[in-house]
């Protein structure tokens, strides 16, 4: 009998962890989730609404074989360790494994680790526990909420608009983009002018008149000021201050996605895929090891062991003056603080030494994570900031400059941060306290509207508003793009007509539910469920009562969008043909449906004209009801000749039937001949 069975989520972790644990352990993978809500019951939600929202779970398609293998292995093991990811999602997967495998309390333990390293894995066994039901309830509540809204609200959008879906957080994120676009549309640009004095080695800008703010609204205002100025400027004040430029904090999921977007040009989805690989394990020369800690977190806390090792590394490489302090975030974090911030698993695996084992993109992201964690434990930089005030006929001009006195954390982080030194001359050299400009110039400007959201800015805004969670940001951003609600131009989101339409319809009927405040409060409720201080069923019932009432009113009052006419008439009943949307895209059908069920075939003639062997018609490319391409006669339904593989203009040498081609392989449509 196998002594111990360890079940993880990812297959790539299995071999690595098995090496760490030795021959007494067998490590298998669930390959992610094994079960999900069914589509049975009222509205196909897979939830018994009348019975405290009891969920009905079914095995995910293709996972029966995985469950059977795990069942067999669990029966052969003395003890089972559920080692799924260290978050609510992972806790829920562990519960589903426990339930599906019919495990007994005494036969299993739950273990969690923040990094795939030998030390972390072995320590996790010393801190084994049971499944946290509160975390499972929180994830289950989120899933039920998203299922109810996703199914029912999406059906409303599909019936009444050109939209494909709606979502609890997705629709709020889309509203942020739409609201910003409307701000831009309403924005009225105003003219203003600036005046600058140009000297040999610096410039100074007009900012005051008689020590009060001055605004130049047009060129006449600017010319009036210029007429009162001479080239002689009196030095009124020179102020020098030394300031600390604070070191950066370690990455959270949100800040990693933001910085990878702005500094590496990585979409959030790509960032998370690469980070997952770095976390799960990279094959090095003599071992397979996870290079970073778990990447779904909103904590910036670092382990004491890592801090100690990093301080030693900094002292040895840069000197004791560069060793920093442990900083604490002022931000309130709850559940995810059980994790750490995102960091390398070992400070000794510097990016250059890992480069040979990583793809170019993996290297870029690992380097960003490594340098950020290292910089967070280094001293603040020190800057010398100089401000000089000049006076010219009671008009005050200002020039500022900055020089770095001590680079501190910028020693390693400067390539990721803009540090434009702008050194001003030593004004002590001007004995007369009067300096002469080379020129005084005016410049026209116009006020600019608020900037559209980039992916990084949208994620930052969602985080600051408390909507969504670290593991959901990338999916939310992908969804609103994939649904055709926004376009990305110059790395900025612009809502489409459908995006405007869906947002307006939702706000017309669901403004009390689809808004920032309600969504943020729901996230807090989910946190409280995870802590055990709030009832899951009460939360769902309060939500559902409001939602169901609003949805029924919306179905009654929201007008159905008229289908677009094609200008053609139905060949069967003479009604207008219209463009409709189905599961597999747009199609042309009769407007008199359901009385007339005519659907126009989207016929695509093959490049090589192939005649139908049965009636002499033309073989054309078609699409089945399930969206699969096939090839059939254009005289259908009179002639029902059809092929799944693409016909070619060549006959079988053995039986004379049409030959077909698929993936470069040619075979007969009738007999066993192939070539």
N, C-alpha and C positions, 0 to 999 in steps of 0.2 A: 504493500500500500504506500502511495506517495504521501509523505508526511504533511507537506503544506502546499496549498494552492494559493497563488496571488493573482488577482484579476485587476488589470489596469484597463484604461480606455483605448490607448493607442498601441497598435502592433509594434511600432518602432521602439517603444519603451521596453517591450517584453524581453528581448535578448539581452539588452544592457542590464536590466535589473536582475535577470536570472544569473548573469555572470557575478554580480555583486553578492548574491545570496548563497550561491553554492548548490550542491547536489541534493540537499534536502528540500529544495523549493522548486516548484514548477510555476512559471509565470505565463499566463494567457491573457488575451485581449478581448474586450467586449466590442471593440471597433465602434466606440461611441455609444449612443443611445440604442437600447434594444426594444423599447416599447414606446408607444405614443397613444394619445387619445384616439378612440375609434371615431367613425363618422356615423354612428348609430344614434337613435333617439331623436328627440325633438330638435328640429333644425339641423340635424346631422352633426351636433356638437360633440357627441361622445361624453356628455355630461348630464346627469340626472338633476335637472334644475329643481324639481319638487322635493328631492331628497338631499338637501343641504349640499347641492352641487357635487354629488358623488361622481368621480370620474370613472369611465369605462376604458380600460387600457387594452390594446391589442399589440401583438408582435409586429414590429416594423418589417415591411416586405424585404425578404432576403436575409433576415436575422434568425430565422428558425434554426438553421444549421449551426449558427454560432451558439445559440442557447443550448441546443442538444449537446454540442461538444463540451460546453461549460458544465452542464448537468452531469455528464459522464465523468468529467474530471473531478467535480466536487464530491461525487459519491466515492471516488477512489482516494480522496484526501482525508487526513485526520483533522485538519483545520484549514479554514478559508480566510484569507485576508482580502478585503475589498479596498483596492488602492486607486480608486478613480480620482479625478482632479480635485484640488482643494478649494472648491467653491460650491455654491448652492446647486449648480447644474451637476457637478460631480457627485454631490451628496444624493441627489435624486437618482442618478444612474446606479449608485450603490444600493439604494432602496429597491429599485426595480430588479436588480440582480438578486438581492436577498429574497424578494417575493417570487420571482420567476423560477429561481433554482430551488425554492422551497427549503431554504436554510433554517436551521434552528439557532436560537440565541446563543447557546453554548458552543456552537460549532464555527462561529465567525467572529472576526474583529474588523473594525474600520481603521485604516491607517491613511495618513496624509503626509505629503512631503512637498516642499516648496521648490525643490530642485532635484534633478536626476543625477545625483552624485552618490558615491558609495556611503559617505558619512551620513548624508541626509536620509538615505534609504534605511540604513541600519538603525538610526535614531528613531525613525518613524515607528518601528516595531516596539521600541521601548515605551512609546506613548500611545499605544493602541487603545481604541475606545469603541463604543457602539455607534450606530447611525444616529445622527442628530435629527430627530423628527421635525423640529422647528424649521431647520433649513430645508428639509424636504417639503414641508407644507408651504413655505414661502415660494419655492420654485414651482410647485404644483399650482398655487394660486395665480402666479404670473402666467403660466401656460394656459390655464382656464380663461383668464381675462383676455389674453391675446387670441385664443380660439373663438370666444364669443364675439369679440369685436371684429376679428379678421374674417370670420364666416358671414356674420349677419350684416355688418356694415359694408363689406365688399359686395355682397349681393345687391344691396341698395344702390351702390355706386354703378354697378354694372347694368342695373335695370334703368336707372334714371340719368346717367351721365356717360361720357366716353371713358371714364376712369375704370381701372381694373381692380383696384383694391383700396382699402383703408386700414389704418392700424392705430393702436393706442398711442404709441410714441411716434411712429412714422408720420402720421397726419399732423402732429404738432410741429415736428421738424420741418415739414413742407410748409406749414403756415408761417414759420419764421422766415423762410425764403420768400414766400409770396408777400408778406407784410413789408419786408425790406425792399422788394421790387416796387411796391406801391409808394413807399417813401421816396424812392428815386424818381418815380414818374411825377410825383407832386412837387418835387424839389424845384425851387426857383433860384437859379444861380445869380449871385450878386457880384457886381464889379467892385474891386478895391485895388489900391495902388500901394506900393512900398517904395521907400527911398533908402539907398545904401551909399555909404561913403567908402571909397576904395583907396587903401593904403598899400605900401610896398609889400608887406607881408601879412596883412589881415584885412578884413572888411568889418564895418560896423553898420548896424541897422537902426533907423529911426524908430523909436517906440514911445516917446513922451514929448509933450510940449508943456513947459512950465511945471514939470513933474506930474503931469496928468496924462492919461491915455489919449492918444490921437488916432483918428481914423481918416483915411484919405479915400473918399468914395468915388472919385473920378479924376480925370487927368487935370482938370482945372484946379482941384485941390492940391494935387501934386506939384503943379507948376507954380502955384502961389507960394508953397513952402520953399521950393528951389530958389525962387526969387529973393528969399530972405536969408539964404545961406551963403557963407564964404567958404574958402578952402581951409581956413584955420579953425582947428578944434581944440578946445581946452580940456585937459584931462581932469575930470571932476573926482573920480574915485577909482581905485584899483583894489578889488577884494580877492583875497586868495584863501581858499579853504581846502583842507585835506578830507576826503570822503572815502568811506569803505564801499567798494563795489561787491555786494554780497555774492558768495558762491552759489551756484545753481543747486537745486534739490534733485535727488534721484528721480528717475522716470516713474510715472504711473502709466496705466494703459492710455489714458487720454493724452497726457503730455508727450508720450512716445509717438502716438499717431499724429499729433500736431507737428512735432519736430521732424518726423520722417517725411511728412508731406512738404513742409517748407524747405527743409535742408537737403533732402534726398529725392524729392519729387515722387515719393511712393504714395499711392492710394492707401487708405486705411485698411482695406481688405488685403492688399499685398503685404503690408506691414505685419498684420496679424498672422498671415500664413508663414512668413519667414520667421517671425518670432516663435511660432509654434515649433518649427523645425529646430531652432536653436535651443529651445527648452527641452524637447524630447530626446535629443541626442545627436551628436556629430561623431563620425568615425575619425579618430586621430591615429597617429602612428601605432600606438600600442594599447589603445583603449577606446571605448565608445562612451561619451559623456555629454550630459546636458551643459551647454555653455552659459545659459542664463537661467535665472529663477523664473517662477511662474509669471506669465505676462498679462494676466487679468487681475488687476489690483488697483485700488485707489489710495493705497498707503505709500508713504515715502520712508517708512521705518526700515532700517538695515540691521542685520543680525550682529550681535556683539563680536562674534568670531570674524566676520568679514571686516568689520571696522578695525579690529585689532591688527589683522593682516594688512589691511590697506594703509594704516598709519605707519607700519614698519616699512612697507614698500615706498611710501612717499618720502620718509626720512632717509632711506638708503639712496633713492634715485635723485631726489631734489634737495634734500637737506631739511633739518628740523624746523627751519623758518616757514616751510610750506605745509607743515602738518596742521590741519584745521581742527574743527570741533564737530561734535554730533549735533546736528540741527533738528529741531522738531517742527512739524508742520502746524500752523495755526488753524488749519482746516479741520473741521470735525469729520472724522470717519468712523464708520461703525463696523459692520461685519467684515469687510474686506481687509481691515487692519490686522486680521489674523495672518495675513500674508505679509510679505515684505514689499518694498519698492522693487522695481525691475533692476537687476544688477548682474554682473558676471558671477558665475559660481566660484571662480578663483581669480584673485587679482594677479596671479602669476601667469595666467593665460592672456598675455597682452595681444592686441589685434594682429600685430605683425607676425607673431609666432603661430597664429591660427590661420593666417591668410591662405596657406597652401591647402587647407582642408575645407575651405569654404568657396561657394560660388561668389562672383563679384557682388551681387546684391546682399547675400548673407554677410559678406565681409563688411560692407558699408553699414548695415544695421548693427552688427555686433560691435563694430568700432564706436558707433554713436552711443550705444548703451554702456560700453566699457568706459569710455572717456567721461561720460556724464556721471557715472557712479564714482569714478576716481576724483573728478573735480569737486563733487559734493562734499568730500572729506578733506579738501585743501583749504588753506587760509583765504580769506577775502582778499581781493585786490585793493590796492590803495591808489587813489587818483588825486592829483593836484588840480583843482578847478579855479580858474581865474575869470573874473568878470570885470570889465573896464567900462566906465561910463564917461562919455565925451559930451561936451556941450558946445552948441553952435547957435548963437543968438537965441538962447532959451529953448532950443530944440535939442532933446537928449537922444544920443545914439548909444547903442550897446554892442559890445563884442564879447564873446565867451570863448574860452579855450580849455582844453583838458590834456594833461599828460599823465602817464602812468608812472607812479613812484615805485610800486611793487606789484608785479604781475600776479602773484598768488595763484588762484585756480586757473587764471588765463594762461598759465604756463602750458597747460594741456588742452584747454577748451577754446583758445582764441580762434581756431578755424571755424568754430560753430557759432561764433558771436561777433557782431559788428563792433569793432573797437577803433573808431576813427579818431586818432589823436589829432587835435587841432591846437597846436602850441602858439600862444601869443608871445610877442616880443617882450623883453624886460623893459617895462615902461619907466624904470628908474633912469634909463639913459637919456630920457628927454628932460634936460635940466630946466628948460623954460616952461614945462608943463603945457606946452602948446605944440600940436603936431599938424602937419599940413597934408591934406589928402591929394591924391593924384586926380581924382574925379569924384563927382557925386551924380548918381544915376537914379532914374525912376523906372519902375517896372509895373506893368499891368497884370492883375490876377483876377480870377473868378472863383467864388466859393464852389466847393465840390459836394455832390450828394454823398450820403453814406455809402461805403463800399459794399458791393455784393459779397455774399458769403463764399469764401473758399472752403474746401473740405476741412482744413485745419480750424478755421474760424467757426464753422458750424459745430464741430465737435466741442470746441472750447465753450461756445455759447450753451450747448446742451448740458455740458458738465456744470457750468456756473448756475444754470437755472434748475439743476437737479432733476432733469428728465433723462430717462434711459440709465443704463449702467455700463461699466467698462466693456463688458462682453458683448454689448448690443450696438455700440456706436457704428462699427464698420458695416454691420448688416443693415442698419437703418439708412445709412448714406447710400449703400448699394441699391436698396429697394426703391427709393424715390427716383433714382436714375433709371433702373431697369423697367419701372412702370411707365416711363415716358412722361413723368411729372416735371422733370427739370432737364435742361441741357447744360453742359459744361463748356463754357467759352472763356478762353484766357484764364483757365483754372478757377473760374467763378461760376456759381450756380445761377441760372436764369430760368424762372418757371415757364413752362409751356402753357398753351391755352388750356390744355386738359388739367394741368396743375392748378391754374386759377379757378377753373370750373369746379373741380373736386373740393378745393378749399372753401370756396364760397358756399357751395351746397351744404357742406358739413357745418360751417359756421351758422348758416341759416337755421339749422335744426338741432345742432349738437354743441353749440358754443359753451354750454355749461359743463360739458364733459371733455371736449377736444380743445383744451387750452393748457397753458403752461402751469398754472397754479394747481389745477385738478390733477394733472399728470405727475407733478412733483409730489403732491400729497399722497398719491397712490404709491409712489416709490417709497415714501416714508412708511406707509402702511405695510408694505412688503418687508421692509427692514424690521418693523415691530413684530410681524408674524415670525420672522427668522429669530427674533429674540425671545419669542414665547409670550409676548405681552399683548397680543391682539389675536382675535379669532379669525381664522381664514373664512369660515362660512358666513360670518357676519359681514366681513368686508365684501365678499362676493354678492351677498344678498342686497346690501345697500347700493352697490354699483348697479346690479341688474335691474332693480326696481326703476331707477331713473332711466337707464339705458333702454329697456324694453318699451317703456311708455313713449320716449322720444322717437324710437325707431318706428313704432306703429303710426305715429302722427306723420312722420316723414314719408312713409310709404303711401299714406293717404293724400298728403298735401303736395308733395314734390312732383311737379309735372314730368312726364316721361319725355326724354329728348327725342325729337323726330329723327328718323333715319334719313340719311342723305340719299337723294334720288340719283340714279345714274343717267337718266334721260332715255332709258330703254323701257320697252313694254314686255310684260311676261308673255311668252309664247303660248302659255296654256290657258290663261284667263284674261289677259289684256290689261291687268293692273300694272302699276309702276314697279320697276325693279329698284331695289334699294341696297345700300351697303350695310351689312350687319357684321357684328363681331361675335366670333365663337371662340371655343377653347384653343383652336389652332390658328387663330388670326382672322382677318377679314374675309368675307365671302359675299357674293351677290345673290339675293333671293327675292322672292315675290313679297310685295308689301301687304298682300292679302292673306298672309299666314295668320292663323292655322288652317283657314279654309282651303288655301292653295299652298302646297308644299314644294313648289318648284324652286330648285337651286341651280343656278347657272354653273356649269362645269368650267373650272379654270383650266382651259386646255393649253398645253404648251407643246407645239410640234417639235419633234426631235430634229436635231441638226441634219441627220441623214434621214431622208423620207422613207419610212418603212410602211409598206402596204399591209393591211390586215389580211392574213392568209385565208380567212373564212368568208369575208364579204367584199374585199377590195377597198375598204375604207382606209383611213389613215390612223396609224398608231400614234397616240399622243401621251404626254406625261400628265398624270392626274395625281390627286391627293385623296387618300381615304378619309373616312369620318374621324379617324384617330390621328390624322395628320401624316400618315406614312405615304411616301411617294410610290406609285405603281404606274404601269403603262397599259393603256387600254384603247379599244377602238372608239373613234369619234362618232360612230353610228349607234352607240349605246343609247337606249336600252334594247334596240332591235338586235344588235350584235353584242354579245357579252364576252368577247375575246379579251383576255387580260394577262399580263405578265408582272411578276414582282421584280425580276431583274431586267435591266435595260436591253431591248432587242437591238440587234445590229443587222445591217443589210447583207446577210450571208446565210446560206442554207446549210443544214447539217448534211455531211457527205454520206451519212448512213441511212437517215430516214427522210431527209428533205424538209424537215421542220425548221422554223426560225431559230437561229442561235442567239443566245443572250450573253451579256457581259456583266460581271460584278467583281470589283477589286482586282481588275486585270485578268481574271480567269474567265475563259469562254467555255460555255457548255450548251448542250441542246435543251430546248424547252420541252422536248417530248421524250427523248431516250437518254441513255446513260453516257452518250458521247461527250467528251470534253477535250480541250487542248490548252 
